[in-house]
């Protein structure tokens, strides 16, 4: 490589809109540049990679849990694989339940110092969560914001005046002050922010987190002869369960939407073949958003995350009926 690759960590808690922000950045990047994205999801079924791949970026996914675990081996493998593609920029999206300090430490280590130019870490936050003790008492939520150089208050279109006031008060109280803050909607992070220089250098006193890792790779395809596969994960007080369905199975769009709307889970992501075509579904804060995709012959996948162990067998039975497997 002739020069170090500009690199940004895009962090934020569950449902803050990281993937939507990265999609926006990919759409607004210089047309002549090739970007790479390393994605980490808490669950074992890769969802975000399928969503981001439509924008032509080079994608690598790290499975099940926090990629800072186990001495960062999965993360290092993913970073190295992407750097070999000679990208013009590298974006790293840790799981919403992860701590970015270990990612920073890895990127600034001697292993990568000649290859990576780590720029500002950008954290997304839903301003509504800054007034909710459920989030403000969560160590990862607070640490993600504390170590970020740039903080973006996302989903402002869904916020009330008091939520905006809470965000502005939080920004005012930060010591040291953030390099930049902004309120946006639909993840519209200005692409020029990626060149912001990082302020926070401290990567010491990193607490290791450990999660179950079934494999070093997420579940991308079904075993031969199988109609579907299910994968579970747990850690940091959260549980996840994901399903992958054969491309030949189609879900009734309306029934699937109704089922997702009725779920009380903390977070649901899915990319599904439906009776109307391929769609991405996103459930956060009790609201289901839907986006049409151009994928064809795609294996449907869905991931559910919650603070409680949910009745996965019952949910699986509903999904199997919706696609006609039983």
C-alpha positions as CSV (number, residue, x, y, z in Angstrom):
1,X,0.0,0.0,0.0
2,X,1.4,3.4,-1.0
3,X,-0.3,5.4,1.8
4,X,-2.3,4.8,5.0
5,X,-6.0,4.3,4.5
6,X,-8.3,6.9,6.2
7,X,-10.4,5.0,8.7
8,X,-13.4,5.9,10.9
9,X,-15.2,4.0,13.6
10,X,-19.0,4.6,13.4
11,X,-20.4,3.7,16.8
12,X,-23.7,4.0,18.7
13,X,-26.1,1.9,20.8
14,X,-28.7,-0.4,19.5
15,X,-31.2,1.3,17.2
16,X,-29.2,4.6,16.9
17,X,-29.1,4.3,13.1
18,X,-25.5,3.3,12.4
19,X,-26.2,1.3,9.3
20,X,-28.5,4.0,7.9
21,X,-25.8,6.5,8.4
22,X,-23.2,4.3,6.7
23,X,-25.6,3.9,3.8
24,X,-25.9,7.6,3.5
25,X,-22.1,8.0,3.6
26,X,-21.7,5.4,0.8
27,X,-24.3,7.2,-1.3
28,X,-22.5,10.5,-1.0
29,X,-18.9,9.4,-1.2
30,X,-16.7,10.5,-4.2
31,X,-17.7,8.4,-7.2
32,X,-14.1,7.5,-8.0
33,X,-13.4,6.1,-4.6
34,X,-13.6,2.5,-3.4
35,X,-14.7,2.2,0.2
36,X,-14.6,-0.8,2.5
37,X,-16.8,-1.5,5.5
38,X,-16.1,-3.9,8.5
39,X,-19.4,-4.8,10.2
40,X,-19.9,-6.4,13.5
41,X,-23.3,-7.6,14.6
42,X,-24.3,-9.1,18.0
43,X,-26.2,-11.9,16.4
44,X,-24.8,-14.8,14.3
45,X,-26.8,-14.1,11.2
46,X,-25.3,-11.4,9.0
47,X,-27.9,-8.7,8.2
48,X,-26.1,-5.4,7.7
49,X,-23.6,-6.7,5.2
50,X,-26.5,-7.6,2.8
51,X,-28.0,-4.1,3.2
52,X,-24.7,-2.3,2.7
53,X,-23.6,-4.4,-0.3
54,X,-26.1,-2.7,-2.5
55,X,-24.0,0.5,-2.5
56,X,-21.0,-1.3,-4.0
57,X,-18.7,-1.2,-1.0
58,X,-16.3,-4.0,-0.1
59,X,-18.0,-5.6,2.9
60,X,-16.6,-7.9,5.6
61,X,-18.7,-9.2,8.5
62,X,-17.5,-10.3,12.0
63,X,-20.0,-12.6,13.7
64,X,-21.8,-13.0,17.0
65,X,-21.0,-10.4,19.6
66,X,-18.4,-7.8,20.1
67,X,-15.4,-7.9,17.7
68,X,-13.1,-6.7,20.5
69,X,-13.4,-10.1,22.2
70,X,-10.8,-12.8,22.4
71,X,-7.9,-10.5,21.8
72,X,-9.5,-9.1,18.7
73,X,-8.6,-12.0,16.4
74,X,-11.9,-11.9,14.3
75,X,-11.5,-8.1,14.0
76,X,-7.8,-8.3,12.9
77,X,-8.7,-10.9,10.3
78,X,-11.5,-8.7,8.9
79,X,-9.4,-5.5,8.8
80,X,-6.5,-7.3,7.1
81,X,-8.8,-8.8,4.5
82,X,-10.2,-5.4,3.7
83,X,-6.9,-3.6,3.6
84,X,-5.7,-6.1,1.0
85,X,-8.5,-4.7,-1.3
86,X,-6.6,-1.3,-1.3
87,X,-9.7,0.8,-0.4
88,X,-9.7,4.6,-0.4
89,X,-11.4,4.6,2.9
90,X,-12.3,2.1,5.7
91,X,-15.4,2.4,7.9
92,X,-15.8,0.2,10.9
93,X,-19.2,-0.4,12.5
94,X,-18.9,-2.2,15.9
95,X,-22.0,-3.8,17.4
96,X,-24.3,-1.5,19.3
97,X,-23.5,-3.5,22.4
98,X,-19.7,-3.2,22.0
99,X,-17.1,-0.8,23.3
100,X,-15.0,1.0,20.6
101,X,-11.9,1.5,22.7
102,X,-10.5,-2.0,21.9
103,X,-11.2,-1.3,18.2
104,X,-9.2,2.0,18.6
105,X,-6.4,0.3,20.3
106,X,-6.1,-2.3,17.6
107,X,-6.2,0.3,14.8
108,X,-3.5,2.4,16.4
109,X,-1.3,-0.6,17.3
110,X,2.1,-1.4,15.7
111,X,0.3,-4.0,13.6
112,X,-1.7,-1.3,11.6
113,X,0.1,2.0,12.2
114,X,1.8,1.9,8.8
115,X,-1.5,1.0,7.0
116,X,-4.3,2.8,8.9
117,X,-4.8,6.5,9.4
118,X,-7.5,6.6,12.2
119,X,-9.6,9.7,11.9
120,X,-12.4,10.8,14.2
121,X,-14.7,8.3,15.9
122,X,-18.3,9.2,15.1
123,X,-21.1,8.2,17.6
124,X,-24.8,8.3,16.8
125,X,-27.3,8.7,19.5
126,X,-31.1,8.9,19.6
127,X,-31.7,12.1,21.7
128,X,-34.7,10.5,23.2
129,X,-32.4,8.0,25.0
130,X,-30.4,10.7,26.8
131,X,-33.3,11.2,29.1
132,X,-33.9,7.5,29.7
133,X,-32.2,5.9,32.7
134,X,-32.4,2.5,30.9
135,X,-29.7,3.9,28.5
136,X,-27.9,6.4,30.7
137,X,-27.2,3.8,33.3
138,X,-25.8,1.4,30.7
139,X,-22.0,1.5,30.7
140,X,-21.5,0.8,27.0
141,X,-24.0,3.5,26.0
142,X,-22.1,6.0,28.1
143,X,-18.7,4.8,27.1
144,X,-19.5,4.9,23.3
145,X,-20.5,8.6,23.6
146,X,-17.6,9.4,26.0
147,X,-14.8,8.2,23.6
148,X,-16.4,9.7,20.4
149,X,-14.9,12.8,18.8
150,X,-18.0,13.6,16.9
151,X,-21.6,13.0,18.2
152,X,-24.6,13.0,15.9
153,X,-28.0,13.3,17.3
154,X,-30.0,11.1,14.9
155,X,-33.8,10.6,14.4
156,X,-34.5,14.3,15.2
157,X,-37.7,14.0,13.1
158,X,-39.1,11.7,15.8
159,X,-37.9,13.8,18.8
160,X,-39.9,16.2,20.9
161,X,-38.6,19.7,22.0
162,X,-37.5,18.3,25.4
163,X,-35.5,15.6,23.6
164,X,-33.6,18.3,21.6
165,X,-33.1,20.3,24.7
166,X,-31.7,17.2,26.5
167,X,-29.2,16.6,23.6
168,X,-28.1,20.3,23.6
169,X,-27.6,20.2,27.4
170,X,-25.7,17.0,27.2
171,X,-23.4,18.5,24.5
172,X,-22.8,21.6,26.7
173,X,-21.8,19.5,29.7
174,X,-19.1,17.5,27.8
175,X,-15.6,17.9,29.1
176,X,-13.5,17.9,27.0
177,X,-15.8,19.3,24.5
178,X,-16.6,17.3,21.4
179,X,-14.9,18.2,18.2
180,X,-18.3,18.5,16.4
181,X,-22.0,17.7,17.2
182,X,-25.0,17.9,14.9
183,X,-28.7,17.0,14.9
184,X,-29.8,15.0,11.8
185,X,-32.6,12.7,10.6
186,X,-32.3,9.5,8.7
187,X,-28.6,9.1,9.3
188,X,-27.7,12.1,7.1
189,X,-24.1,12.4,8.4
190,X,-22.1,14.9,6.3
191,X,-19.4,13.0,4.4
192,X,-16.8,15.7,5.1
193,X,-16.9,14.8,8.8
194,X,-15.0,11.6,8.0
195,X,-11.8,13.7,7.6
196,X,-12.1,15.2,11.0
197,X,-9.0,14.5,13.1
198,X,-9.5,12.4,16.2
199,X,-9.1,14.0,19.6
200,X,-9.2,11.1,22.0
201,X,-6.0,9.2,22.2
202,X,-6.5,7.2,25.4
203,X,-7.0,3.5,24.8
204,X,-5.8,2.3,28.1
205,X,-7.7,0.5,30.8
206,X,-9.8,-1.4,28.3
207,X,-12.2,-3.9,29.8
208,X,-12.4,-7.2,27.9
209,X,-15.8,-8.6,27.1
210,X,-16.5,-12.1,26.2
211,X,-19.3,-13.5,24.1
212,X,-20.2,-16.9,22.6
213,X,-18.7,-17.4,19.2
214,X,-20.1,-20.3,17.3
215,X,-17.9,-19.7,14.2
216,X,-15.4,-17.2,12.9
217,X,-17.7,-16.3,10.1
218,X,-21.4,-15.3,10.2
219,X,-24.0,-17.7,8.7
220,X,-24.1,-16.7,5.0
221,X,-25.6,-19.8,3.5
222,X,-27.6,-22.9,4.4
223,X,-26.2,-26.3,4.9
224,X,-27.0,-28.6,1.9
225,X,-30.5,-29.9,2.0
226,X,-31.7,-27.5,4.8
227,X,-34.7,-25.2,4.4
228,X,-33.6,-22.9,7.2
229,X,-31.1,-22.6,10.0
230,X,-31.3,-20.9,13.5
231,X,-28.4,-19.3,15.5
232,X,-28.5,-17.9,19.0
233,X,-26.1,-15.7,21.0
234,X,-26.1,-14.0,24.4
235,X,-23.9,-11.5,26.3
236,X,-23.9,-8.1,28.0
237,X,-27.4,-8.8,29.4
238,X,-28.9,-9.3,25.9
239,X,-30.1,-12.4,23.9
240,X,-30.3,-12.8,20.2
241,X,-31.7,-15.3,17.8
242,X,-31.4,-15.3,14.0
243,X,-32.8,-17.3,11.2
244,X,-31.6,-17.9,7.6
245,X,-34.2,-19.2,5.0
246,X,-33.6,-20.6,1.6
247,X,-34.0,-18.2,-1.4
248,X,-36.9,-20.3,-2.7
249,X,-39.1,-19.3,0.2
250,X,-41.2,-16.2,0.0
251,X,-42.9,-14.4,3.0
252,X,-46.3,-12.8,2.8
253,X,-45.4,-9.1,3.1
254,X,-48.5,-8.0,5.1
255,X,-48.4,-10.9,7.5
256,X,-44.7,-10.4,8.1
257,X,-45.1,-6.7,8.7
258,X,-48.0,-7.4,11.2
259,X,-45.8,-10.0,13.0
260,X,-42.9,-7.6,13.3
261,X,-45.1,-4.8,14.5
262,X,-46.4,-7.0,17.3
263,X,-43.0,-8.0,18.5
264,X,-41.9,-6.3,21.8
265,X,-38.2,-7.0,21.2
266,X,-35.5,-4.4,21.8
267,X,-34.3,-4.7,18.2
268,X,-35.2,-6.5,15.0
269,X,-33.4,-6.4,11.6
270,X,-34.3,-8.4,8.6
271,X,-33.8,-8.7,4.8
272,X,-36.6,-10.8,3.4
273,X,-37.9,-12.2,0.2
274,X,-41.6,-11.2,0.2
275,X,-44.7,-11.4,-1.9
276,X,-43.8,-7.8,-3.0
277,X,-40.1,-8.3,-3.6
278,X,-37.0,-8.1,-1.4
279,X,-37.3,-5.7,1.6
280,X,-35.2,-4.6,4.6
281,X,-37.2,-4.4,7.8
282,X,-36.0,-2.5,10.9
283,X,-37.7,-2.5,14.3
284,X,-36.4,0.1,16.8
285,X,-38.3,1.9,19.6
286,X,-41.5,0.1,18.7
287,X,-41.5,1.4,15.1
288,X,-41.0,-0.8,12.0
289,X,-39.4,0.8,9.0
290,X,-39.3,-0.8,5.6
291,X,-37.0,-0.2,2.6
292,X,-37.2,-1.9,-0.8
293,X,-34.1,-3.6,-2.1
294,X,-32.9,-4.7,-5.5
295,X,-31.6,-8.1,-4.4
296,X,-32.7,-11.2,-6.3
297,X,-32.4,-14.9,-5.4
298,X,-31.4,-13.9,-1.9
299,X,-31.7,-16.0,1.3
300,X,-34.0,-14.3,3.7
301,X,-32.5,-13.5,7.1
302,X,-33.8,-12.0,10.4
303,X,-32.2,-11.2,13.7
304,X,-34.1,-10.5,17.0
305,X,-32.4,-9.0,20.1
306,X,-33.9,-8.4,23.5
307,X,-32.9,-8.1,27.1
308,X,-35.1,-11.1,27.9
309,X,-34.9,-14.6,26.6
310,X,-37.8,-14.8,24.2
311,X,-39.8,-17.8,23.1
312,X,-37.7,-18.6,20.1
313,X,-39.5,-21.8,19.2
314,X,-42.9,-20.0,19.1
315,X,-41.4,-17.2,16.9
316,X,-39.8,-19.8,14.7
317,X,-43.1,-21.6,14.2
318,X,-44.7,-18.3,13.0
319,X,-41.9,-17.6,10.6
320,X,-42.1,-21.1,9.1
321,X,-45.8,-20.7,8.5
322,X,-45.4,-17.3,6.9
323,X,-43.0,-18.7,4.3
324,X,-44.9,-22.0,3.8
325,X,-42.3,-24.4,5.2
326,X,-45.0,-25.8,7.5
